Amino acid sequence: MQSAIRAFFDEPTNTVSYLVWDPATKQGAVIDPVLDWDHRSGTADTAFADRILAAAAAEGVRIAWVLETHAHADHLTAAPYIKAKTGAPIGIGEHIKDVQRIFRPVFDARDVKPEGGDFDRLFKDGERFAIGNLEVEVMHLPGHTPADIAYRIGQDVFVGDTIFMHDYGTARADFPGGDARILFRSIRRLLALPPKTRLWMCHDYKAPGRKDYAWESTVAEQRAHNPHVKDGVTEEEFVAFRTQRDAGLAAPTLLLPSIQVNIRAGRFPEAEANGVRYLKVPVRARHASALS
């Protein structure tokens, strides 16, 4: 059974969210939904998620799942909003527990529920579940973060941040818990799938010379053209390249709010006595005198 797929591109965060459904039963899932977030004013909105919900309604699709590929560092998730509107449970890979253990002390986030309890379902590598008549296979693809997974539905794989378009490259591996060597092995596992397998990206940044955003590739195209991991690139070459490149990358603009919200499955911290919710900014000083 072939799934129906509709992509939604959020240009402010260069993120692609997906509405995927079974044409026969009209059951569907939303993958990696984005919450609109104005970082300068601290304002959240749901216009992007509402576009997805409107598209589902127009197609007669009942959303049965909200699926995250990992705890994103570059956008806040709209998963709780979609859950509230549809009743769909929120799923993510079981190694979100490792990411929470890393970041809970960073933000003193004592309200993060233990063992991934903010999420409704934690998927194991190789686990299968249904969206209508569609069978979804979970692939654990760590390296970018310890928790990254992909969702394989027949010949379509939603790869998260594991790999980017075949003319662009691969994800960074320098976040806490990331590992370039592990990322390379995850990508090779992904690229061992049949050549015609379609890979759906979570991000696009327009490779040099390309005019339009793009988010659909194939295993064959990646193996032939991806400058970071095409056939012939060794693990040692990739690790050396990725390590050097990551050392010069700036932190994502929305890193601090995104991590705090996304490890809570999109839940914001509880409001203070004044009714306002607050996110934290850890402060570090290069020299002690900077904080005097």
N, C-alpha and C positions, 0 to 999 in steps of 0.2 A: 504494500500500500504506500503510495507516494503522499508525502505531506504537502500541505499548502503553506507557503511562507510569505510573509510580508515584513519588510524591513523598515525601520524608522531611524533616521539619522539625526542626532542631536549635535549640531555644529559647535555650540559653545564648549562642549567637552569631547568632541570628536568620537562620540560613542554611538554604536549601532545597537538598538533594541529590536527584538523580533516578536512577532505574533506568529505562532506555528499552530496548525490545526489539522485534524483528520477530516477530510471532505465528506466522509460517509456519515460520521456521527456528530460532526460539528463541535467536538470537544477540542479544546486548545490549551496552549500555554503561552505565557509571556516570559521571555528570556532577557535578563539584564535590563530591567526598566529604569529609566532615569528620572530623578526628581529635579525639577528646575530649582537652581540655587544661585542667588545673587550673593557672592562672597563679600562684596563691599558693604552691603547693608544687612547681611544675615537674614535674608528673606527667602522663604521656600514657597514654591508654587507647584501646581500639578498639571499645567497645560500640556506638557509633553505626554504624560501618562494618559491624560484624557483623550489625546489623539488615538492612542492605542485602543483604549476602551471603546471609542466611537467606531473604529474600524472593525473591532470584534462584533459590535452590535449590528453594524451594517452587513456583515457576513453571516450573521446568525450564529456566531461562535460563542459557546459557553466556556469561559476560562476556568480550567480545572487545576492549573498549577501556575505558580510564579517561581521561576527557576533562576538561580544565581550561579554564574560560573566561578566566582570567587568574591572575596571582600575587596571591592574596587578601591583604588587610591586616587582616582581622578574624577569621580562623580559620586553623588549620593543616590542611593537606590530609592525607587518609588514602590518597592515591594509591599510595604504595609498598606499603602493607599489602595493598591489594586486588590489586595486581600480583603480590605474593608468593603470594597465595592462589589466583590464577586464571591467572597468566601473561600477563594482558592488558597491552599496551604503554600508556604514558602519553603523551597528546598535548596540545599547547597551541599557541597562535599563534606564528608565527616571530618576532614582535617581542618575545618574552620576552628575546631577546638585548639589546634596548635597556634593559629593566628591570634585567637583570643588570649591565649596564655602569654604571647609575646607583648600584646598591646594593652592588656588590662592594666598592668602596673604603670605603663607609660602615661596613661591618662587617669590613673587612680579610679578606674571605671568599676567600682565595686558592685554596681547594679547589673553588670553583664551576667546573665544567667549561666551557671556552670554547665560544662559539657555541651555547649551549643544549644542550650535550652531556649534561646530567643527564636530559633528556627523551628519549623514544624517537622521537617524531615532532613536527616543527614544521610547522604548517599555514599555507599561504598564503591570502590573500584569494581567494575564488572557487573554491578547491580542493574537490574532491568525493571522498568515499570511502564505502565500504559498511559497513553493519551488517546482515549477512544480505542480504535483498532490499531493505532500506531504503537510499536514497541520502541522504547527509549533505552539505550545502553549508556551507562555512565563510564567515562574514561578518566581516571585520575592522572593528571598531567602536571605534576609539580615542577618548580624551578623558578617561575616568576614569583609565586608565593607557594607555601607548602600546601595550600588548599585548592589550587586550580583544578577544575574538572572541565570536561567537554561532554556535550550531550549528542550522542549519535542516533539519528533516526533514519534508518535505511541508508541511502547514499548521501545523506546530509549530516554534517557534523558542525555543531556550534562550538567554536574552539576557545572562546574567551580571549584572554590576552596571551595565550601560548605562542601564537604566531600572527604575523600581520600579512598584508597583501604580498604577493610573490615578487612585486617590484619594489617592495619597501624593506622587509626584513623580519625582525623578531622583537619580542618584548625584553625589557630590562630585567636583570636578575639580582639587583643590588638592594632590594628591600629586605628588612629583617626576615630571616627565614628563606630568602631566595638563594639560588645556587645555579650558576651558569652551566656547570657540568650536568646537573640533574635536568635542567631545562633542555639541553641538547638531546638527552636520551628520551625525554618526553616527546620532543618534536620528531625524533626518528621513529618513535612508536606511531605517532600520528601519520607520518609519511609512509608507513608500511601498509596503510590501507590501500584498497584498489585505486588505480590511477584516476579513474573517473569520479571518485568520491568528491563531493562538493564541500568546501570548507567555508564557513560563514564567520567573518571577522567580528570582533567586538569593537574595534577601533579602526579608523583610517585617517591618515595625515597627508594624503596626496604625495606620492613619490615624485621626485624631481622630474619635471617634464610632463607630468600627467595633469590634465586640466580639471578632471572631475573626481569626486570622491567615489570609492569603490569598496565593496565588502564581500564579494563572492570570488572564490578562487577554486582550484582543484588540486588534488595531490600531485598530479602530473605537472601542473604549472609550477607548483612550489619546488618540486624536485629538479626541474629544469632551470628555473630562473631566480629563485630566492637568493639574494646575494650573501646571506648569512649562513644558510643551511642547505643549499642545493647539493645535489649528488657530487661527491668529490671533496667536499669540505669535511675535514676531520674534526673529531671531538676536541683535540688540543688546539686546533686553529680557532674553532668557535669560542672556546673558553678564553683564549688569549684576547681575541677581538672583543668579546662581550665585556670582559673585565676592564679593558682599557676604555671602551666607549662609555660604560656605565659610570666610570670614575669622573667623567666630565659632565654628566647630566644633572640638571637642577631637579629639586624635589617638585612633584606635581603641585600646581597651584592649590588644588582642593584636597591635598593629602590629609591635613589635620582634621577638617570636618568630616571628610569621607570615611576615614578609618573609624572614627568614633561612632558614627552612625551605622556604618555597614557591618561592624562586628556585632551590633545589636539587632541585626536583621532589618535595619532601616528605622529602628525606634530611636527617637531622641531621648536624652536624659530627662528625668522627671522635672517638672517646673519647680522653681524655688517659691518661697513664700509670697513673692510679689507676682506670681503667675507667669513668669518668664522662664523659658528654657535656655540653658547656657551650654555652650561647648567650650572645652578647655584648650589653651595654648601652652604647652610645656615651654618653659623659658630656660635656655642654656646660655652660659656666658663663656666666651673664649678666654676672658680674664676675669678674675673674681671682682675686680674693681668696677666692672661694667654693671654690676647689680648693687652697688653700694648706694 
